[in-house]
Structure formats: C-alpha cells, structure tokens
Amino acid sequence: MYHQAVTLSQDQRWAFLDQTSTAYVNNLPDRGNKTYRLYDLRTRQDIALSTQPQLFLKMTGWSANSRTVYLVARQGTTVSHTVDGLPVGLLALDPLTLQVDSLIGDALDVNWSADMDWAFVIAADPERSTPFAFVGRFWQRSTGRQVGAWALTDPSYAADPAYASWPSEHVLRHVWSHDGTRLALADGLGNLWLTSPAGEAVLLTSQMPRENISLLWSPDDSYLVMHSGIGDWAVPLAVE
C-alpha cells in the first residue's frame, strides 16, 4: 500500500516510494512494516532507504537537476538521534551516492516555494508546553537565513504521514501563492495570516475554525479560498 503519492524527479529517472503494511498497532515498536525506497527507472534498481517501523519519512521535493531529494525524517518513538543511519529533521539525499546532509535538525514538516529556495518549516515549539504546540518559520535553502516565527497548533504535524488523521494532501493549512512570494497560513488557533519571507505578517481574520481548514489560492493570486466542514469563504487580496 502506497501512503504517499509516488513522486518522480524532474528528469523522470527517480521515484520515491512509501509502503506501509495495513496492520497498525499504536505506540508499539512493531507498529507495522514500513519500507521507504528510491526506484531508479533507468536501471530498474530498487534502493531501500529505511525499513524501521519507528521512522516516518516524508518526501517534500526534488531539486531542479534531480540530484537531490528533500526528505523529512521523524521518529515515532524516542529511540535516538538517528534511525537506520538517517538523522532526523530535513535531509538532503543524493540518489546516486546516497550521501545524506542534515539541513534542519528540528524540522517536522516542510512546504517549499515553487523555486525550491524558500521553505516554510514546522518544528516543535520549546516555549509552549500545551499539546501539539509547534512553531513555523521561513528558511532559505541558498543562504540558510531564517525569517519569522508563528505559533501553530495542529496534531497532524506529530503524526505518521501514513496514518495522519488529516493527510496534508487534503488539508492544506499553509499554502504558497503561485508566484512564490506569499504564504497563507491557518495557525490552528483561529487566525488566518498572510505571510512572506520578506517579513510580511498580515492578520486576515481571527475567527476561523480551528480544525480541518484547507486553503487555496485563485490562479491569479487575487483571492484566497478557505474550506472547512462548516462552510467556504473567499477573501480578496491585493495582487503584487
């Protein structure tokens, strides 16, 4: 069973595959067989990345030259700072050499801009002791620069991508505009923000539903559409 959509590299050579058994035992080391691997469509070679049940591996994007796949590695149980030889956090993996570089050690989820230069990074919030307390910030791949910090509350960031109650493919709480300059952000606290790596932080509303929010930009980025179980809204925005 494939739990993440099969994603091909830009040159159509590599495929990232996530297979997890349908058996599921919560909070146990044997919580189901998990296999993450790369498949080389040119040589028909299967490359295993991890088979450990306590490791969650999420594919977040490919570089333009297909020499790097960006993965987020998370632990399902507290075991060590590495699982199957992979460090946790945002990783850059070369599919040819299998060299792994650790980019952001505390990353739990990453949403890239279209040009793969800026990423919105979700991490645990050390300043808050409330359940599912996270912080979001912008990070620039080319410089390592970090911008902003937004308090977030969302249980799905702590879940296995294979078993998340609200899969990120269906509930999108932080979405880049098509031109890659702004990011709409529902923080799980009832607030809807318009943010950007340039430091923009505009509060659009503080009366949003706190769960099951999906955000979508109009094709020309002039409207932001919000969907939840209780209704839909469209918010006009200034086009830059």
C-alpha positions in Angstrom: 0.0 0.0 0.0 1.4 3.4 -1.0 0.7 6.1 1.6 2.4 9.0 -0.1 1.8 9.8 -3.7 4.6 8.4 -5.9 6.7 11.5 -6.8 9.1 11.5 -9.8 12.3 13.5 -10.0 12.5 16.3 -12.6 14.4 14.1 -15.1 11.8 11.3 -14.6 14.5 8.9 -13.5 13.8 8.5 -9.8 10.7 7.7 -7.9 10.3 7.9 -4.1 8.1 5.1 -2.7 6.5 4.8 0.7 5.0 1.4 1.5 3.5 0.6 4.9 1.6 -2.6 5.9 -2.1 -2.2 6.6 -1.5 -3.7 10.1 -1.3 -0.9 12.7 -0.5 -1.2 16.4 -0.3 2.2 18.0 2.7 3.1 20.1 4.5 -0.2 19.7 7.9 -0.8 18.0 6.3 -3.4 15.7 3.5 -1.0 14.6 3.5 -2.3 11.1 6.1 -2.9 8.4 7.4 0.3 6.8 9.6 0.5 3.7 10.8 3.7 2.1 12.9 3.4 -1.0 14.0 5.0 -4.2 13.4 3.3 -7.6 15.7 4.0 -10.5 13.6 3.9 -13.6 16.7 3.9 -15.8 18.5 0.9 -14.3 15.4 -0.7 -12.7 17.2 -0.7 -9.4 15.4 -0.7 -6.1 17.2 1.2 -3.3 16.0 0.8 0.3 16.2 3.8 2.5 14.7 2.5 5.7 12.5 -0.4 6.9 12.3 0.7 10.6 8.8 1.0 12.0 9.7 3.9 14.3 10.9 6.1 11.4 8.5 8.3 9.5 10.0 9.6 6.2 8.2 12.2 4.2 9.2 13.3 0.7 9.0 17.1 0.3 10.5 17.8 -3.1 13.3 17.3 -5.7 15.9 19.8 -6.8 15.7 21.1 -10.4 18.7 19.0 -11.5 17.3 15.8 -9.9 20.5 15.3 -7.9 18.8 16.0 -4.5 15.6 14.7 -2.9 14.5 16.6 0.2 13.1 14.4 2.9 11.8 15.0 6.5 12.7 12.2 8.9 10.7 11.9 12.2 10.7 9.4 15.0 7.5 7.7 16.1 9.2 6.7 19.3 12.1 8.2 21.2 15.0 6.0 20.2 18.0 8.1 19.2 19.0 11.0 17.0 19.4 8.6 14.1 17.2 5.8 12.8 18.6 3.3 10.2 21.6 5.6 9.9 19.4 8.6 8.9 19.4 11.7 11.1 16.1 13.3 11.9 14.8 16.6 10.5 15.1 18.0 7.0 17.5 16.0 4.9 19.1 16.3 1.5 19.8 13.0 -0.1 21.8 12.4 -3.3 20.1 9.4 -5.1 23.4 8.5 -6.9 25.7 8.4 -3.9 23.1 8.1 -1.1 25.0 10.8 0.7 22.7 12.5 3.3 23.1 16.0 4.6 21.2 17.3 7.6 19.7 20.7 6.9 17.4 21.5 9.8 17.5 19.1 12.7 14.2 20.0 14.4 12.0 20.1 11.2 8.8 18.1 11.4 7.3 19.2 8.1 8.4 21.4 5.2 6.4 23.3 2.5 8.6 24.5 -0.4 8.1 27.5 -2.6 7.8 26.8 -6.3 11.5 27.5 -7.0 12.6 25.3 -4.0 14.6 28.2 -2.5 12.3 29.1 0.4 10.7 26.6 2.7 8.1 27.1 5.4 9.4 24.8 8.2 7.3 23.3 11.1 9.1 22.5 14.3 8.2 21.7 17.9 7.8 24.9 20.0 10.1 24.7 23.1 8.4 27.8 24.6 5.0 26.1 25.0 4.0 23.0 27.0 0.5 22.7 25.5 -0.3 19.6 23.4 0.5 19.8 19.7 2.4 23.1 20.1 4.5 23.9 17.1 6.3 26.9 15.5 6.5 27.8 11.8 9.3 29.8 10.2 10.7 30.6 6.8 14.1 29.1 5.8 16.1 29.9 2.7 18.0 27.0 1.2 20.6 29.0 -0.6 21.6 31.1 2.4 20.4 29.3 5.5 18.6 32.5 6.5 15.5 32.2 8.8 12.6 34.6 8.9 9.7 34.9 11.4 8.1 32.6 13.9 4.4 31.7 14.1 2.8 29.7 16.9 0.9 26.8 15.5 -1.4 24.1 17.0 -2.0 21.1 14.9 -2.0 17.4 15.8 -1.2 16.2 12.2 2.3 17.6 12.4 3.1 14.9 15.1 1.6 12.0 13.0 3.0 9.5 10.6 2.2 10.6 7.1 0.7 7.1 6.5 -1.7 7.4 9.4 -2.3 11.1 9.8 -5.9 11.9 10.7 -5.8 14.8 8.3 -3.4 14.0 5.5 -1.6 17.0 4.2 -2.7 16.2 0.7 -6.3 17.1 1.7 -6.0 19.6 4.5 -3.7 22.4 3.5 -3.1 24.9 6.3 0.0 26.7 4.8 -0.1 27.3 1.0 2.3 29.3 -1.2 0.9 31.7 -3.7 1.5 30.8 -7.4 4.2 33.4 -7.7 6.0 32.1 -4.7 6.1 35.4 -2.8 3.5 34.9 -0.1 2.2 32.1 2.1 -1.3 31.8 3.5 -1.2 30.3 7.0 -4.0 29.0 9.2 -2.4 28.6 12.6 -4.9 26.2 14.3 -5.6 28.9 16.8 -8.4 30.6 14.8 -6.1 33.0 13.0 -5.5 33.3 9.2 -2.3 35.0 8.3 -0.8 36.3 5.0 2.9 36.0 5.4 6.1 36.1 3.3 9.8 35.6 3.6 10.2 39.3 3.2 8.7 39.7 6.7 5.1 40.4 5.8 2.6 39.3 8.5 -1.0 40.4 7.9 -3.8 39.0 10.1 -6.7 38.5 7.8 -9.1 37.1 10.4 -9.1 35.8 14.0 -12.4 33.9 13.7 -11.5 30.9 11.6 -12.5 27.3 12.6 -9.6 25.7 14.3 -9.6 22.3 12.6 -10.0 20.9 9.1 -9.1 24.0 7.2 -8.0 23.9 3.6 -6.6 26.9 1.8 -6.4 27.5 -1.9 -5.2 30.5 -4.0 -7.0 31.7 -7.1 -5.0 31.3 -10.3 -4.0 35.0 -10.4 -3.4 35.1 -6.6 -6.1 37.7 -6.2 -8.3 35.6 -3.9 -7.7 33.2 -1.1 -10.4 30.5 -0.8 -10.9 28.7 2.6 -12.8 25.5 3.0 -13.9 23.8 6.2 -16.6 21.5 7.4 -18.9 24.4 8.2 -18.6 26.5 5.1 -16.4 28.1 2.4 -15.1 31.7 2.2 -13.3 33.8 -0.4 -11.1 36.7 0.7 -10.0 39.3 -1.9 -6.3 40.1 -1.7 -4.1 42.7 -3.4 -2.1 41.3 -6.3 1.6 42.2 -6.1 
